[in-house]
Amino acid sequence: MAALLLTGFPGFLGSALLPRLLARREGVRAICVVQPQHLATAQRRVREIEAAHPHTLHRVELVEGDITAQDLGIDPAARDVLGEVNEVWHLAAIYDLTVAEGVARRVNVGGTARVLEFCRSRPQFSRLQYVSTCYVSGRYQGEFTEDALDEGQTFYNHYESTKFEAEMLVRTAMADGLPATVYRPGIVVGDSRTGETQKYDGPYFVAAFLRRQPRVAALPAVGDSVKTSLVPRDFVIEAMDQLSVLDRSVGRTYALTDPNPPTARQVANVFARHLGKRVIWVPLPLGITRAVLGSVPGLERLLGLPAELLDYFASSTTYSTANTIADLAGTGLECPPFESYAGRLLDFMVDHPEIDSSAMV
């Protein structure tokens, strides 16, 4: 039986993606490389997926491993299960704006290098499906196209810079003949239909801040016209699923984000309306606001607004989705507008206070 290898399970995207991949690939099984500390969660998630999607029954195998280690850290005794792997989905990464450089480099860059080694070792390899991020753009000014990558840009944080370096490794491998497709999600939020998410970060910090305020809330006016590249999980999953089986998608890069993104101000105002709040925008320079937020002890925790978040409310980068739109034409799949699902994100957040902003490491 042919097999695909999946990293990043039981993460937010990987958990939703797995049953879709198996539904489209009859006769294929999935081998998920899981770190030992996440094995119990992964086992529970597989049981849930099998119960909800009977077509996955007995087609998912969990293998302990570590993408940063030689041979993906898989025990030699278990490597025989990898013999039929001819497709790899590499989702595992550190998704954290505050991540330390060493950790980010080990997982995002080193882990990708190990996955590429594995792909090259397959005798009949069909494709690497690689999940990058729109934010390989860093501080680039203007529209960042899907074919662009190294434009001499600098970066806001180690997450961005290491994801850039990782995609550079993938692009180099593609130039050397490795069949691959690159997907660049924007800021992934919850499901547009249910609001379900696995952590509250990015725009959720703004929502949490607004929830704690009285009827009138003050926010620094640092994002009046800045576009925020939000995208619901279900669109990302469905787009990757559909694009992954197209012959023409080999060698292509896809920005998976809203082609008509809301401004930072619109995001806050939509959240505020749903929460019955009104926002007053205080004209404060970004530099001063960020410096105060990052230097006054306890202020970030008090407000619930990380200083790093402000960079994304003042960035002038926008993202072309031309490849995505062209290759999804005729499928009926489009990214829904933010205002159509924002309320569901907030309702889920209110109903699930046990979830926090922690990344899976």
C-alpha positions in Angstrom: 0.0 0.0 0.0 1.4 3.4 -1.0 1.9 5.8 1.9 2.3 9.5 2.6 4.4 11.0 5.5 2.9 13.8 7.6 4.8 16.1 10.0 3.0 18.5 12.3 0.4 16.1 13.6 -1.6 16.4 15.9 -1.3 20.2 15.2 -4.1 22.6 14.2 -3.7 22.2 10.4 -2.5 18.6 10.4 -5.4 17.3 12.3 -8.0 18.8 10.0 -6.0 18.0 6.8 -5.4 14.3 7.5 -8.9 12.9 6.8 -9.2 15.0 3.6 -5.9 13.7 2.3 -7.0 10.1 2.8 -10.4 10.7 1.3 -8.7 11.9 -1.9 -6.1 9.2 -1.9 -7.8 5.8 -2.0 -5.6 3.0 -1.1 -3.0 5.2 0.6 -2.1 5.2 4.3 -0.7 8.0 6.4 2.3 7.8 8.6 2.5 10.6 11.1 5.8 11.5 12.7 5.0 12.5 16.3 7.2 13.7 19.1 7.0 11.5 22.2 5.5 14.2 24.3 2.6 14.6 21.9 2.0 10.9 21.3 -0.9 10.5 23.8 -2.6 13.6 22.2 -2.0 12.2 18.7 -3.5 8.8 19.7 -6.6 10.5 21.0 -6.8 12.6 17.9 -6.6 9.6 15.6 -9.5 7.9 17.5 -11.6 11.0 17.1 -10.8 11.2 13.4 -11.6 7.6 12.8 -14.9 8.0 14.6 -15.8 11.0 12.6 -14.4 9.8 9.3 -14.8 6.0 8.8 -12.7 6.0 5.6 -9.6 6.7 7.8 -10.0 3.5 9.9 -6.8 1.5 10.0 -5.1 3.8 7.5 -3.2 6.1 10.0 0.0 5.0 11.7 1.8 7.0 14.4 5.6 6.8 14.5 7.7 8.4 17.2 10.3 10.7 15.9 11.8 14.2 15.8 12.2 16.1 12.5 15.4 17.8 13.8 17.2 14.5 14.3 19.1 12.3 11.8 16.6 10.0 9.8 13.8 12.1 11.5 14.6 10.5 14.8 12.7 7.3 13.8 13.8 4.1 15.5 15.6 1.8 13.0 13.2 -1.0 14.0 10.3 1.1 12.8 11.7 2.3 9.5 10.4 -0.5 7.5 7.0 1.2 7.6 8.4 4.1 5.6 9.3 1.9 2.6 6.1 2.8 0.6 6.3 6.6 1.3 6.3 8.6 -2.0 4.6 11.8 -0.8 5.6 14.0 2.2 3.5 16.8 3.8 5.8 18.9 5.9 3.7 21.1 8.3 5.8 20.9 11.5 7.3 24.3 12.5 7.5 26.7 15.4 4.6 29.2 14.9 5.5 31.8 17.5 6.4 35.4 17.0 8.5 35.5 20.2 10.4 32.2 19.7 14.1 32.3 20.5 16.5 32.1 17.6 18.1 28.8 18.5 14.8 26.9 18.8 13.4 28.5 15.6 16.5 27.6 13.7 16.7 24.0 15.0 13.0 23.3 14.1 12.2 25.5 11.2 15.5 25.3 9.3 17.1 22.2 10.6 13.9 20.2 10.6 13.2 21.2 7.0 16.7 20.2 6.0 16.1 16.7 7.5 12.8 16.3 5.7 14.4 17.2 2.4 17.1 14.6 3.1 14.3 12.1 3.6 12.5 13.1 0.4 15.7 12.7 -1.6 16.3 9.2 -0.2 12.9 7.9 -1.6 13.5 5.8 -4.7 10.2 6.8 -6.4 9.3 10.1 -4.8 6.3 12.0 -6.2 6.0 15.2 -4.3 6.9 17.3 -1.2 3.9 19.4 0.0 5.6 22.1 2.0 3.8 24.6 4.3 5.6 27.9 4.5 4.1 31.3 5.4 3.2 34.6 3.8 5.6 36.2 6.3 8.7 35.0 4.5 8.2 38.6 3.1 9.5 40.1 6.3 9.6 43.9 6.1 9.2 44.0 2.3 7.4 47.1 1.1 4.5 46.7 -1.3 2.9 43.6 -2.9 4.8 40.4 -2.4 4.1 38.0 -5.2 3.9 34.2 -4.9 7.0 33.7 -7.0 9.1 36.2 -4.9 11.2 35.1 -2.0 14.7 36.6 -1.6 14.1 40.3 -2.2 16.8 41.5 0.2 14.2 42.0 3.0 14.9 42.1 6.7 12.6 40.5 9.3 10.6 41.4 12.3 11.4 38.2 14.3 13.1 34.8 14.3 9.9 33.0 13.2 9.9 35.0 9.9 13.7 34.7 9.2 13.9 31.0 9.9 10.8 30.2 7.8 12.4 32.3 5.0 15.6 30.2 5.3 13.6 27.0 5.3 11.7 28.0 2.2 15.0 28.9 0.5 16.2 25.3 1.2 13.0 24.0 -0.4 13.3 26.3 -3.4 16.9 25.2 -3.9 15.8 21.5 -3.8 13.1 22.3 -6.3 15.7 23.9 -8.6 17.7 20.7 -8.3 14.8 18.6 -9.5 12.8 17.7 -6.4 9.0 17.8 -7.2 7.4 20.1 -4.6 4.6 22.6 -4.0 4.9 25.4 -1.5 1.9 26.8 0.4 2.0 30.1 2.2 -0.8 30.7 4.6 -1.4 34.1 6.1 -2.4 34.5 9.7 -4.5 31.3 10.2 -7.5 31.8 12.5 -10.3 29.4 13.4 -12.7 27.5 11.2 -15.1 29.9 9.4 -18.1 27.7 10.0 -17.5 26.6 13.6 -14.9 29.1 15.0 -12.8 26.1 16.2 -9.1 26.8 16.8 -6.3 25.3 18.8 -4.7 28.5 20.2 -5.5 32.2 20.7 -2.9 34.4 19.1 -2.6 37.1 16.5 -6.0 38.9 16.2 -7.3 37.0 19.2 -5.1 39.1 21.4 -7.1 42.1 20.2 -10.3 40.3 20.8 -9.2 39.4 24.3 -8.2 43.0 25.0 -11.6 44.3 23.9 -13.4 41.8 26.0 -11.7 43.1 29.1 -12.6 46.7 28.4 -15.7 48.6 29.4 -18.1 49.6 26.6 -15.6 52.0 25.3 -12.0 50.7 24.5 -9.0 52.7 23.4 -6.5 51.3 20.9 -3.4 52.9 19.4 -4.1 54.0 15.8 -1.2 52.3 14.3 -3.0 50.3 11.7 -5.4 52.7 10.0 -4.9 51.4 6.5 -2.7 48.3 7.0 -4.1 45.1 5.5 -4.2 42.1 7.8 -3.8 38.8 6.0 -6.2 36.7 8.0 -7.4 33.3 6.7 -9.7 30.7 8.2 -8.3 27.2 8.8 -11.0 25.5 6.6 -10.0 27.5 3.5 -6.3 26.7 4.0 -7.0 23.0 4.4 -9.4 22.8 1.5 -7.2 24.8 -0.8 -4.1 22.7 0.0 -6.1 19.5 -0.5 -7.4 20.5 -3.9 -4.1 22.0 -5.2 -2.0 19.1 -4.0 -3.3 16.7 -6.7 -3.0 19.0 -9.7 -0.2 18.2 -12.1 0.3 21.9 -12.8 0.8 22.7 -9.1 4.2 21.0 -9.1 6.8 23.7 -8.8 4.3 26.4 -7.9 3.9 28.5 -4.8 0.5 29.5 -3.4 -0.4 32.4 -1.1 -3.3 31.1 1.0 -4.9 34.2 2.3 -7.8 36.7 1.8 -7.3 38.4 -1.6 -9.4 41.3 -0.2 -8.1 41.5 3.4 -9.5 43.8 6.1 -7.5 46.6 7.6 -6.3 46.3 11.1 -8.8 48.9 12.1 -11.6 47.0 10.4 -10.7 43.8 12.3 -10.9 45.6 15.6 -14.1 47.4 14.8 -15.8 44.1 13.6 -14.7 42.4 16.8 -15.9 45.4 18.9 -19.3 45.4 17.3 -19.9 41.8 18.0 -18.8 42.3 21.6 -21.0 45.4 22.0 -18.0 47.7 22.4 -16.9 50.9 20.8 -13.3 51.6 19.9 -11.6 55.0 20.3 -8.5 55.2 18.2 -5.7 57.1 19.9 -3.1 58.6 17.5 0.2 57.2 18.9 3.4 56.6 16.8 4.1 52.9 16.4 7.7 53.3 17.7 6.6 54.9 20.9 3.7 52.5 21.4 5.8 49.4 20.8 8.7 50.7 23.0 6.4 51.4 25.9 4.5 48.1 25.6 7.8 46.1 25.4 9.7 47.9 28.1 7.2 48.7 30.9 7.3 45.6 33.3 3.9 43.8 33.3 2.3 46.0 30.7 2.1 43.4 28.0 0.5 40.9 30.4 -1.9 43.5 31.8 -3.2 44.6 28.4 -2.8 41.1 26.8 -1.2 42.7 23.7 2.3 41.5 22.9 4.6 44.2 21.5 5.5 42.0 18.5 1.8 42.1 17.5 2.0 45.8 16.7 4.5 45.1 13.9 1.7 43.4 12.0 -0.7 46.4 12.5 1.8 48.7 10.8 3.3 46.6 8.0 2.7 47.9 4.5 3.2 44.5 2.9 0.4 43.0 0.8 0.2 39.6 -0.8 -0.7 38.6 -4.4 -2.9 35.4 -4.6 -2.8 35.2 -8.4 -1.6 31.6 -8.5 -4.1 30.5 -5.9 -7.0 32.1 -7.6 -6.0 30.9 -11.1 -5.5 27.2 -10.1 -8.7 27.1 -7.9 -10.8 28.5 -10.7 -13.8 26.3 -11.3 -13.7 24.5 -7.9 -16.0 27.0 -6.2 -13.5 27.4 -3.4 -12.9 31.0 -2.3 -11.6 32.6 0.9 -14.6 33.9 2.8 -14.6 37.6 3.8 -13.5 38.2 7.4 -16.7 39.9 8.5 -18.7 36.8 7.5 -17.0 34.6 10.1 -15.5 36.9 12.7 -18.5 36.4 15.1 -18.0 32.7 15.1 -14.3 33.1 16.1 -15.4 35.2 19.1 -18.2 32.9 20.1 -15.8 29.9 20.1 -13.3 32.0 22.2 -16.0 32.8 24.8 -17.2 29.2 24.9 -13.7 27.7 25.3 -11.7 29.7 27.9 -9.5 26.7 28.5 -7.5 27.3 25.3 -4.6 29.8 25.4 -1.9 31.2 23.1 0.7 28.5 23.6 2.3 27.0 20.5 2.9 23.3 20.2 6.7 22.6 20.7 
